[in-house]
Amino acid sequence: MTTTDPAAVQRAETRPGILKSFDNVNWLATVQLTGSLQQWVTKLPVARNIAAAEMTAGRKVAVLLFDPANHTDAVVVAVWV
């Protein structure tokens, strides 16, 4: 039987952001995470179930961070407003 150290387990986290740009050829986005004027995440994969027409600059997005310490390990999962 194996046990997992709870301190070693990383939890995914969802953060809101503002879409700055969208590359509809490679399906990648540039997002400014809410609460940070200088933290922009580039080349962020976008869930394929989101229509390209919905990905316009200035819209709010939800970003799922698989590793909150590594913002490049993430995906855009929703868009609204």
Secondary structure by P-SEA (a helix, b strand, c coil): ccccccccbbbbbbbbbbbcccccccccccccccccccccccccccccccccccccccbbbbbbbcccccccccccccccc
